[in-house]
Amino acid sequence: MPSSLKFPNPVNEYAARVTAGLVVVLAIVTIVIDHPIAYAILAGGFALRVMSGPKLSPLAILSVKVLVPRLGKTKMVPGPPKRFAQAIGLTITATALVLSLLGYGLAAQITVGMVVVAAFLESAFGICLGCIIFGFLQRRGVIPHSVCEACNNISLRQPATGASAQ
């Protein structure tokens, strides 16, 4: 896989949270507009983040290059759970796009409402629902422990620093 399409591991928790905040805004705009193009843009952003983390997604680039450096904070966390969360977001927003294309606007809006809730929890409180699901599945052996060694061994996690990174 080309390095530009490699999801980073670890990732900056603050970058993930700021990106989630931007996703909240875009998802609310998508619900208000209720047009297939808006759903496609939202789903496309998730697809780009699943493929490459912050390297190709406009929202993630804005977070990593402009907004997070202003915070001056870094808290590195394992990447695989964050990628899993992005994949869930992609699944939900792709479903909303299909619903919108089929003329089920209200169902698409409700579906994107789930993204608003999840992204808001991540952004405002640092609660990553996708990461929680990832951990649950990993503890039950559905996701192999080798996918994220740092998720299972706290000594492999990097300590928080005051500098901006990613």
VEXTI-413766 format. One record per residue: residue number from 0; x, y, z of N, C-alpha, C in turn. Coordinates in pm, 1 decimal, padded with zeros to 6 digits, always signed. Each point is the difference from the previous one (the first is absolute). Example, Ala and Ser with C-alpha at 12.3 -4.5 7.8 and 13.67 -1.06 7.14 Angstrom:
gudren / n.x / n.y / n.z / ca.x / ca.y / ca.z / c.x / c.y / c.z
0 / +01319.0 / -00569.0 / +00780.0 / -00089.0 / +00119.0 / +00000.0 / +00090.0 / +00120.0 / +00000.0 .
1 / -00035.0 / +00105.0 / -00072.0 / +00082.0 / +00119.0 / +00006.0 / -00077.0 / +00109.0 / +00073.0 .
END
This chain:
gudren / n.x / n.y / n.z / ca.x / ca.y / ca.z / c.x / c.y / c.z
0 / +00085.1 / -00117.9 / +00000.0 / -00085.1 / +00117.9 / +00000.0 / +00089.2 / +00123.6 / +00000.0 .
1 / -00026.2 / +00098.3 / -00088.0 / +00080.3 / +00122.8 / -00000.3 / -00006.5 / +00068.3 / +00135.8 .
2 / +00112.0 / +00064.8 / +00038.0 / +00004.3 / +00063.6 / +00131.9 / -00105.6 / +00109.1 / +00014.9 .
3 / -00041.5 / +00063.3 / -00111.1 / -00102.2 / +00104.3 / +00008.1 / -00136.9 / -00058.4 / +00035.1 .
4 / -00015.8 / -00130.9 / -00020.6 / -00127.0 / -00063.3 / +00031.9 / +00008.1 / -00083.7 / +00127.4 .
5 / +00103.1 / +00022.2 / +00078.1 / +00014.9 / -00075.0 / +00123.5 / -00058.9 / +00080.2 / +00116.2 .
6 / -00085.4 / -00065.4 / +00078.1 / -00060.0 / +00066.1 / +00115.1 / +00106.2 / +00013.1 / +00108.2 .
7 / +00014.5 / +00117.2 / +00061.0 / +00105.3 / +00017.5 / +00100.5 / -00027.8 / -00078.0 / +00128.5 .
8 / +00106.2 / -00040.2 / +00063.1 / -00008.1 / -00065.7 / +00130.5 / +00129.6 / +00029.4 / +00073.9 .
9 / -00009.1 / +00077.1 / +00107.9 / -00117.6 / +00052.1 / +00069.3 / -00054.2 / +00126.6 / -00066.9 .
10 / -00110.5 / +00050.0 / +00055.4 / -00060.6 / +00124.0 / -00048.4 / -00014.3 / +00097.7 / +00115.9 .
11 / -00006.1 / +00127.0 / -00034.4 / -00018.3 / +00103.3 / +00101.2 / -00148.9 / +00006.7 / +00037.4 .
12 / -00030.9 / -00029.2 / +00124.2 / -00137.9 / +00003.6 / +00050.3 / -00065.0 / +00135.4 / -00025.3 .
13 / +00077.0 / +00107.5 / +00015.6 / -00056.6 / +00133.8 / -00020.0 / -00036.9 / +00023.0 / -00146.8 .
14 / +00080.3 / -00051.6 / -00091.9 / -00033.6 / +00012.0 / -00142.3 / -00128.2 / -00076.5 / -00030.7 .
15 / -00014.1 / -00118.6 / +00059.0 / -00122.0 / -00079.0 / -00020.3 / -00121.6 / +00074.2 / +00054.6 .
16 / +00016.1 / +00062.3 / +00115.6 / -00113.2 / +00071.0 / +00061.1 / -00037.6 / +00125.0 / -00078.8 .
17 / +00097.8 / +00073.3 / -00048.3 / -00029.9 / +00119.5 / -00079.8 / -00065.6 / -00040.4 / -00131.6 .
18 / +00051.9 / -00104.5 / -00063.4 / -00061.9 / -00049.4 / -00123.2 / -00144.1 / -00041.8 / +00026.4 .
19 / -00023.6 / -00066.6 / +00111.3 / -00136.7 / -00039.8 / +00035.5 / -00090.7 / +00122.4 / +00014.3 .
20 / +00051.9 / +00107.1 / +00056.6 / -00078.5 / +00122.9 / +00011.1 / -00036.9 / +00055.9 / -00136.0 .
21 / +00093.6 / -00004.4 / -00092.8 / -00028.5 / +00044.8 / -00136.5 / -00101.9 / -00092.0 / -00067.2 .
22 / +00008.3 / -00130.5 / +00029.2 / -00097.4 / -00095.6 / -00053.8 / -00139.9 / +00033.0 / +00053.2 .
23 / -00010.0 / +00038.6 / +00126.6 / -00130.1 / +00038.6 / +00056.2 / -00060.1 / +00113.1 / -00083.3 .
24 / +00079.5 / +00101.5 / -00026.8 / -00048.7 / +00114.8 / -00077.3 / -00043.3 / -00044.2 / -00139.6 .
25 / +00085.7 / -00076.6 / -00068.8 / -00033.1 / -00045.1 / -00135.6 / -00122.8 / -00091.1 / -00000.1 .
26 / -00012.6 / -00085.3 / +00100.1 / -00114.7 / -00090.8 / +00006.7 / -00129.7 / +00077.9 / +00023.1 .
27 / +00005.2 / +00101.7 / +00083.9 / -00119.9 / +00082.5 / +00022.6 / -00038.1 / +00073.5 / -00128.8 .
28 / +00098.5 / +00054.6 / -00068.9 / -00026.9 / +00065.6 / -00129.0 / -00061.6 / -00100.7 / -00097.4 .
29 / +00051.9 / -00121.8 / -00000.5 / -00052.4 / -00105.0 / -00088.1 / -00146.1 / -00030.5 / +00031.8 .
30 / -00032.6 / -00008.7 / +00127.9 / -00138.8 / -00026.0 / +00040.1 / -00090.5 / +00113.3 / -00047.3 .
31 / +00046.1 / +00123.8 / +00016.0 / -00081.4 / +00115.9 / -00039.7 / -00017.1 / +00004.5 / -00151.5 .
32 / +00107.5 / -00021.1 / -00073.4 / -00006.2 / +00005.0 / -00147.1 / -00078.5 / -00118.0 / -00055.9 .
33 / +00021.0 / -00118.8 / +00057.5 / -00068.4 / -00122.9 / -00041.4 / +00005.5 / -00020.7 / -00151.6 .
34 / +00123.7 / -00001.4 / -00051.1 / +00021.6 / -00021.9 / -00142.9 / +00106.5 / -00108.5 / -00016.7 .
35 / -00015.7 / -00086.6 / -00100.8 / +00098.5 / -00108.0 / -00018.1 / +00145.3 / +00047.4 / -00008.3 .
36 / +00023.9 / +00116.0 / -00058.5 / +00138.1 / +00049.5 / -00010.1 / +00057.6 / +00024.2 / +00139.9 .
37 / -00079.5 / +00054.6 / +00089.7 / +00047.4 / +00024.7 / +00136.7 / +00031.8 / -00132.2 / +00069.7 .
38 / -00084.9 / -00100.1 / -00018.6 / +00025.9 / -00131.7 / +00059.2 / +00126.0 / -00061.3 / -00060.2 .
39 / +00021.0 / +00019.9 / -00129.3 / +00119.0 / -00053.3 / -00067.1 / +00126.9 / +00066.4 / +00052.9 .
40 / -00005.3 / +00129.7 / +00022.5 / +00115.6 / +00071.0 / +00055.4 / +00032.7 / -00052.5 / +00139.7 .
41 / -00102.4 / -00017.2 / +00080.7 / +00019.9 / -00050.9 / +00136.6 / +00059.0 / -00141.3 / -00003.7 .
42 / -00057.4 / -00087.1 / -00081.3 / +00050.9 / -00137.8 / -00011.2 / +00140.2 / -00001.2 / -00059.7 .
43 / +00024.4 / +00086.0 / -00097.0 / +00132.5 / +00007.1 / -00061.6 / +00107.9 / +00038.9 / +00099.6 .
44 / -00032.2 / +00090.3 / +00089.8 / +00095.9 / +00038.3 / +00104.0 / +00035.3 / -00118.0 / +00088.5 .
45 / -00101.6 / -00077.2 / +00037.4 / +00027.0 / -00119.6 / +00081.1 / +00084.6 / -00099.9 / -00078.8 .
46 / -00029.4 / -00017.7 / -00129.1 / +00078.0 / -00093.6 / -00081.8 / +00146.5 / +00042.6 / -00006.0 .
47 / +00024.5 / +00128.3 / -00018.5 / +00137.9 / +00050.0 / -00003.9 / +00071.2 / -00021.8 / +00133.3 .
48 / -00071.4 / +00020.9 / +00111.1 / +00062.0 / -00019.7 / +00131.9 / +00024.6 / -00148.0 / +00028.5 .
49 / -00087.5 / -00087.8 / -00046.9 / +00022.7 / -00143.4 / +00018.2 / +00125.8 / -00041.7 / -00076.9 .
50 / +00014.9 / +00052.5 / -00121.3 / +00114.0 / -00038.2 / -00084.0 / +00132.1 / +00054.9 / +00051.2 .
51 / -00000.7 / +00125.9 / +00047.1 / +00130.3 / +00064.3 / +00024.2 / +00006.5 / +00084.8 / +00125.8 .
52 / -00098.4 / -00010.1 / +00087.2 / +00001.3 / +00086.4 / +00118.0 / -00013.9 / +00144.8 / -00042.7 .
53 / +00089.3 / +00087.3 / +00047.5 / -00014.9 / +00142.2 / -00030.6 / +00069.8 / +00046.1 / -00128.0 .
54 / +00054.3 / -00090.9 / -00076.8 / +00081.8 / +00041.2 / -00114.5 / -00079.9 / +00052.8 / -00119.0 .
55 / -00121.1 / -00049.8 / -00023.2 / -00077.6 / +00038.4 / -00117.9 / -00131.9 / +00069.4 / +00031.6 .
56 / -00051.4 / -00017.1 / +00119.1 / -00129.1 / +00057.2 / +00038.0 / +00012.9 / +00149.8 / +00026.4 .
57 / -00076.4 / +00083.8 / -00070.7 / +00007.5 / +00144.2 / +00024.8 / -00026.9 / +00038.0 / +00146.5 .
58 / -00098.3 / -00063.1 / +00063.3 / -00028.0 / +00032.5 / +00140.0 / +00116.7 / -00038.0 / +00090.5 .
59 / +00058.3 / -00117.4 / -00024.1 / +00112.3 / -00044.7 / +00082.3 / +00124.4 / +00084.7 / -00025.8 .
60 / +00021.6 / +00039.6 / -00123.0 / +00114.2 / +00086.7 / -00031.9 / -00015.4 / +00133.3 / +00072.8 .
61 / -00119.7 / +00056.5 / -00004.6 / -00026.9 / +00125.3 / +00071.9 / +00027.9 / -00017.6 / +00149.4 .
62 / -00042.0 / -00112.3 / +00055.4 / +00023.6 / -00026.9 / +00141.7 / +00148.1 / -00009.6 / +00031.7 .
63 / +00070.3 / -00085.0 / -00075.5 / +00140.3 / -00031.3 / +00029.3 / +00093.7 / +00116.2 / -00031.7 .
64 / -00024.0 / +00067.6 / -00110.4 / +00094.2 / +00103.6 / -00045.4 / -00030.5 / +00139.2 / +00054.0 .
65 / -00127.2 / +00028.9 / +00032.4 / -00036.4 / +00136.1 / +00038.4 / -00051.0 / +00008.3 / +00144.4 .
66 / -00101.3 / -00078.5 / +00032.5 / -00068.5 / +00018.0 / +00128.1 / +00074.2 / -00060.6 / +00118.7 .
67 / +00042.2 / -00124.2 / -00010.1 / +00065.7 / -00066.9 / +00112.8 / +00132.9 / +00065.6 / +00037.6 .
68 / +00082.0 / +00044.8 / -00096.8 / +00123.1 / +00068.1 / +00040.7 / -00025.1 / +00123.3 / +00088.5 .
69 / -00115.0 / +00062.5 / -00016.5 / -00034.5 / +00114.8 / +00083.9 / -00027.8 / -00042.2 / +00144.5 .
70 / -00042.1 / -00125.6 / +00018.0 / -00023.1 / -00051.4 / +00135.5 / +00131.9 / -00028.7 / +00071.6 .
71 / +00101.1 / -00039.0 / -00078.1 / +00130.0 / -00030.0 / +00057.5 / +00000.5 / -00123.8 / +00087.5 .
72 / -00091.1 / -00091.2 / -00024.7 / -00009.7 / -00120.9 / +00081.5 / +00010.3 / -00123.9 / -00086.0 .
73 / +00054.4 / -00104.8 / +00061.0 / +00005.9 / -00129.4 / -00066.2 / -00031.0 / -00107.1 / +00102.8 .
74 / -00083.9 / -00091.4 / -00038.7 / -00024.6 / -00120.2 / +00079.5 / -00011.0 / -00112.3 / -00101.7 .
75 / +00102.7 / -00080.5 / -00006.5 / +00004.1 / -00105.6 / -00099.5 / -00076.7 / -00122.5 / +00050.6 .
76 / -00086.1 / -00053.2 / -00087.6 / -00081.0 / -00117.5 / +00031.5 / +00011.3 / -00098.1 / -00116.0 .
77 / -00030.7 / -00128.6 / +00023.5 / +00009.2 / -00098.6 / -00108.3 / -00087.4 / +00036.7 / -00119.8 .
78 / +00053.0 / -00024.0 / -00119.9 / -00071.0 / +00031.6 / -00123.1 / -00109.7 / -00096.8 / -00039.8 .
79 / +00019.3 / -00132.6 / +00017.3 / -00102.5 / -00093.2 / -00049.5 / -00142.5 / +00024.7 / +00051.9 .
80 / -00019.8 / +00032.0 / +00128.3 / -00138.0 / +00027.8 / +00042.8 / -00059.1 / +00124.1 / -00067.7 .
81 / +00083.1 / +00100.3 / -00023.7 / -00047.5 / +00121.6 / -00067.6 / -00036.5 / -00030.2 / -00145.3 .
82 / +00080.0 / -00084.5 / -00063.7 / -00032.4 / -00038.8 / -00137.9 / -00130.1 / -00079.4 / -00003.2 .
83 / -00018.5 / -00088.0 / +00096.3 / -00123.1 / -00077.1 / +00010.4 / -00119.4 / +00094.4 / +00015.8 .
84 / +00015.9 / +00102.0 / +00083.6 / -00107.2 / +00098.3 / +00019.8 / -00031.2 / +00072.3 / -00131.1 .
85 / +00104.0 / +00035.2 / -00076.2 / -00021.9 / +00064.6 / -00129.4 / -00073.6 / -00093.6 / -00096.1 .
86 / +00031.6 / -00129.1 / +00007.3 / -00068.0 / -00098.5 / -00086.5 / -00148.2 / -00010.2 / +00035.5 .
87 / -00030.8 / +00008.6 / +00128.0 / -00141.6 / +00001.0 / +00041.0 / -00067.0 / +00125.4 / -00055.0 .
88 / +00067.4 / +00113.6 / +00011.7 / -00054.0 / +00124.4 / -00056.1 / -00022.4 / -00010.0 / -00149.1 .
89 / +00093.0 / -00064.0 / -00070.0 / -00015.1 / -00020.4 / -00144.0 / -00122.1 / -00087.6 / -00029.2 .
90 / -00016.9 / -00106.2 / +00075.6 / -00114.0 / -00090.2 / -00020.9 / -00132.0 / +00074.2 / +00020.7 .
91 / -00006.0 / +00078.8 / +00105.8 / -00123.6 / +00073.2 / +00030.7 / -00028.1 / +00106.8 / -00106.3 .
92 / +00101.9 / +00077.1 / -00037.5 / -00023.4 / +00107.1 / -00096.8 / -00023.8 / -00055.0 / -00140.7 .
93 / +00062.1 / -00112.4 / -00034.8 / -00028.2 / -00062.8 / -00129.7 / -00144.1 / -00050.3 / -00003.0 .
94 / -00046.4 / -00053.0 / +00111.8 / -00140.4 / -00042.4 / +00010.4 / -00092.0 / +00120.1 / -00019.4 .
95 / +00034.4 / +00111.4 / +00063.8 / -00079.9 / +00122.4 / -00015.5 / -00000.5 / +00046.6 / -00144.9 .
96 / +00114.0 / -00009.4 / -00066.7 / +00007.5 / +00039.0 / -00140.9 / -00093.4 / -00086.5 / -00084.5 .
97 / +00003.0 / -00129.6 / +00022.0 / -00088.0 / -00090.7 / -00074.9 / -00146.2 / +00033.0 / +00028.2 .
98 / -00032.9 / +00021.2 / +00125.9 / -00138.3 / +00035.5 / +00036.8 / -00043.0 / +00128.7 / -00070.8 .
99 / +00090.1 / +00098.4 / -00003.1 / -00030.4 / +00126.2 / -00066.5 / -00021.8 / -00020.3 / -00150.1 .
100 / +00086.6 / -00079.3 / -00061.6 / -00013.4 / -00026.9 / -00144.0 / -00130.4 / -00072.7 / -00033.0 .
101 / -00047.5 / -00080.7 / +00095.7 / -00125.2 / -00073.5 / -00020.1 / -00122.9 / +00084.2 / +00034.8 .
102 / +00022.8 / +00123.1 / +00042.2 / -00111.3 / +00089.2 / +00030.8 / -00049.1 / -00006.3 / +00143.2 .
103 / +00074.6 / -00062.4 / +00087.2 / -00037.3 / -00010.0 / +00141.1 / +00076.7 / +00103.4 / +00081.3 .
104 / -00030.3 / +00127.0 / -00026.3 / +00072.2 / +00109.7 / +00063.2 / -00006.3 / -00000.9 / +00151.2 .
105 / -00117.8 / -00023.4 / +00055.7 / -00012.7 / +00000.2 / +00145.6 / +00083.0 / -00111.5 / +00062.2 .
106 / -00001.3 / -00116.9 / -00060.6 / +00081.0 / -00111.4 / +00051.2 / +00149.1 / +00034.3 / -00008.6 .
107 / +00041.7 / +00065.6 / -00108.1 / +00139.6 / +00041.7 / -00014.7 / +00036.3 / +00101.5 / +00107.8 .
108 / -00091.0 / +00093.6 / +00026.3 / +00025.5 / +00101.2 / +00103.1 / +00013.0 / -00065.1 / +00138.4 .
109 / -00086.4 / -00091.7 / +00030.6 / +00006.2 / -00069.5 / +00129.6 / +00130.9 / -00079.0 / +00010.4 .
110 / +00037.8 / -00064.2 / -00108.5 / +00124.1 / -00077.6 / -00002.0 / +00120.3 / +00090.1 / +00027.4 .
111 / +00005.1 / +00114.8 / -00065.2 / +00109.9 / +00093.7 / +00023.6 / -00008.7 / +00058.3 / +00141.6 .
112 / -00119.0 / +00003.9 / +00055.1 / -00013.6 / +00043.3 / +00139.1 / +00081.9 / -00087.2 / +00095.1 .
113 / +00012.6 / -00128.7 / -00033.0 / +00084.2 / -00088.9 / +00081.6 / +00146.3 / +00043.5 / -00006.4 .
114 / +00043.1 / +00046.2 / -00115.9 / +00136.7 / +00049.7 / -00015.1 / +00019.0 / +00126.4 / +00083.3 .
115 / -00100.0 / +00086.4 / -00001.2 / +00007.9 / +00122.8 / +00080.3 / +00021.0 / -00035.3 / +00146.9 .
116 / -00077.7 / -00093.8 / +00050.6 / +00010.8 / -00039.3 / +00141.5 / +00138.6 / -00057.4 / +00028.7 .
117 / +00044.0 / -00095.0 / -00081.7 / +00129.5 / -00065.0 / +00023.8 / +00115.5 / +00099.7 / -00012.9 .
118 / -00002.2 / +00082.1 / -00102.8 / +00108.4 / +00097.0 / -00019.5 / -00001.6 / +00106.4 / +00109.8 .
119 / -00117.7 / +00038.8 / +00046.4 / -00007.5 / +00096.6 / +00109.6 / +00060.5 / -00058.2 / +00127.4 .
120 / -00032.0 / -00126.2 / +00030.4 / +00057.1 / -00064.4 / +00119.1 / +00152.2 / -00003.8 / -00007.9 .
121 / +00052.8 / -00030.9 / -00117.5 / +00145.3 / -00002.6 / -00019.4 / +00058.9 / +00139.2 / +00017.6 .
122 / -00060.0 / +00096.3 / -00067.1 / +00053.6 / +00134.9 / +00000.7 / -00007.8 / +00066.0 / +00138.2 .
123 / -00115.7 / -00004.9 / +00060.9 / -00021.7 / +00072.6 / +00124.8 / +00054.2 / -00070.6 / +00124.1 .
124 / -00008.6 / -00132.5 / +00000.5 / +00032.9 / -00074.0 / +00122.5 / +00110.4 / -00103.9 / -00016.9 .
125 / +00050.9 / -00017.2 / -00121.5 / +00102.8 / -00100.4 / -00023.7 / -00051.8 / -00142.5 / +00009.8 .
126 / -00129.8 / -00017.1 / -00020.0 / -00061.2 / -00133.3 / +00004.0 / -00014.3 / -00048.8 / -00143.8 .
127 / +00083.8 / -00094.1 / -00036.8 / -00000.9 / -00055.3 / -00135.4 / -00080.5 / -00129.9 / +00001.4 .
128 / -00122.7 / +00007.1 / -00049.1 / -00086.0 / -00119.0 / +00000.2 / +00059.6 / -00112.1 / -00085.1 .
129 / +00058.6 / +00034.1 / -00114.2 / +00063.3 / -00100.6 / -00084.1 / +00116.2 / -00067.4 / +00071.5 .
130 / +00074.9 / +00077.6 / +00077.9 / +00112.5 / -00055.9 / +00076.8 / -00051.0 / -00094.2 / +00109.0 .
131 / -00111.6 / +00035.2 / +00060.6 / -00060.2 / -00085.9 / +00102.3 / -00043.6 / -00132.3 / -00062.8 .
132 / -00063.1 / +00007.8 / -00116.9 / -00042.7 / -00121.4 / -00070.7 / +00122.0 / -00082.0 / -00040.1 .
133 / +00105.4 / +00067.2 / -00048.6 / +00124.3 / -00068.7 / -00037.5 / +00053.8 / -00079.1 / +00119.8 .
134 / +00008.3 / +00064.5 / +00115.5 / +00049.8 / -00067.5 / +00120.4 / -00086.2 / -00118.1 / +00038.8 .
135 / -00131.6 / +00017.6 / -00008.7 / -00093.1 / -00109.0 / +00031.6 / +00024.8 / -00119.2 / -00092.2 .
136 / +00011.5 / +00026.2 / -00129.4 / +00021.8 / -00106.8 / -00097.1 / +00137.8 / -00064.3 / +00017.3 .
137 / +00098.1 / +00079.4 / +00037.2 / +00133.5 / -00054.9 / +00020.0 / +00004.4 / -00089.3 / +00124.1 .
138 / -00066.0 / +00041.6 / +00106.1 / -00004.2 / -00082.5 / +00122.2 / -00069.7 / -00133.0 / -00024.8 .
139 / -00091.2 / -00004.2 / -00095.5 / -00071.8 / -00123.4 / -00030.3 / +00065.7 / -00080.7 / -00111.1 .
140 / +00114.0 / +00045.7 / -00048.0 / +00074.3 / -00073.9 / -00100.2 / -00046.8 / +00019.6 / -00142.3 .
141 / -00098.1 / +00086.7 / -00023.1 / -00047.6 / +00025.9 / -00135.7 / +00107.2 / +00076.4 / -00078.0 .
142 / +00062.5 / +00096.9 / +00065.8 / +00113.8 / +00071.7 / -00057.3 / +00124.0 / -00055.9 / +00068.7 .
143 / +00093.9 / -00055.5 / -00076.2 / +00119.2 / -00059.1 / +00062.0 / +00080.1 / +00103.4 / +00079.8 .
144 / +00060.3 / -00044.8 / +00108.6 / +00081.5 / +00089.2 / +00083.0 / +00117.4 / +00057.0 / -00078.2 .
145 / +00046.2 / -00070.1 / -00102.5 / +00112.8 / +00046.4 / -00080.1 / -00033.6 / +00126.8 / -00079.6 .
146 / -00128.1 / +00028.3 / -00019.8 / -00040.5 / +00120.2 / -00073.0 / +00040.5 / +00125.1 / +00076.8 .
147 / -00002.9 / -00008.3 / +00131.1 / +00036.3 / +00115.8 / +00082.5 / +00062.3 / -00048.7 / +00129.8 .
148 / +00130.8 / -00021.2 / -00002.5 / +00070.4 / -00045.2 / +00120.4 / -00010.8 / +00104.5 / +00111.1 .
149 / +00009.5 / +00130.3 / -00036.0 / -00005.5 / +00106.1 / +00100.5 / -00136.8 / +00007.3 / +00067.9 .
150 / -00102.2 / -00049.8 / -00066.9 / -00133.4 / -00000.1 / +00060.8 / -00005.5 / -00097.0 / +00118.1 .
151 / +00083.7 / -00101.9 / -00004.4 / +00000.3 / -00103.3 / +00102.4 / +00109.5 / +00018.5 / +00103.6 .
152 / +00104.4 / +00076.5 / -00034.5 / +00113.7 / +00015.2 / +00087.7 / +00026.4 / +00148.3 / +00020.7 .
153 / -00042.7 / +00052.5 / +00113.1 / +00010.7 / +00143.3 / +00025.9 / +00144.6 / +00048.6 / -00004.0 .
154 / +00096.1 / -00086.9 / +00025.4 / +00140.2 / +00041.5 / -00002.2 / +00047.0 / +00034.2 / -00141.3 .
155 / -00072.7 / -00043.7 / -00102.2 / +00036.6 / +00030.7 / -00137.9 / -00054.6 / +00135.3 / -00046.5 .
156 / -00086.3 / +00060.6 / +00079.0 / -00058.5 / +00129.0 / -00037.6 / +00098.5 / +00111.3 / +00029.0 .
157 / -00003.8 / +00102.1 / -00085.6 / +00089.6 / +00113.4 / +00017.6 / -00060.2 / +00097.1 / +00100.2 .
158 / +00082.0 / +00059.0 / +00086.8 / -00053.0 / +00097.6 / +00095.3 / -00038.3 / +00131.0 / -00069.6 .
159 / -00090.1 / +00073.9 / +00063.1 / -00041.4 / +00128.9 / -00053.0 / +00117.4 / +00098.2 / +00011.2 .
160 / +00009.6 / +00090.2 / -00098.7 / +00102.5 / +00103.2 / +00003.2 / -00066.3 / +00134.3 / -00025.7 .
161 / +00074.0 / +00105.2 / +00020.4 / -00053.5 / +00133.9 / -00020.8 / +00015.3 / +00048.4 / -00142.2 .
162 / +00078.6 / -00068.3 / -00081.8 / +00025.1 / +00044.2 / -00136.5 / -00107.3 / -00051.7 / -00094.9 .
163 / -00018.7 / +00069.1 / -00108.3 / -00096.0 / -00042.3 / -00101.4 / +00068.2 / -00097.7 / -00094.4 .
164 / -00071.3 / -00108.9 / -00032.5 / +00057.4 / -00100.2 / -00089.2 / -00107.1 / -00065.7 / -00084.5 .
165 / +00044.4 / -00066.8 / -00100.2 / -00072.6 / -00091.4 / -00088.2 / +00034.2 / +00018.9 / -00139.9 .
END
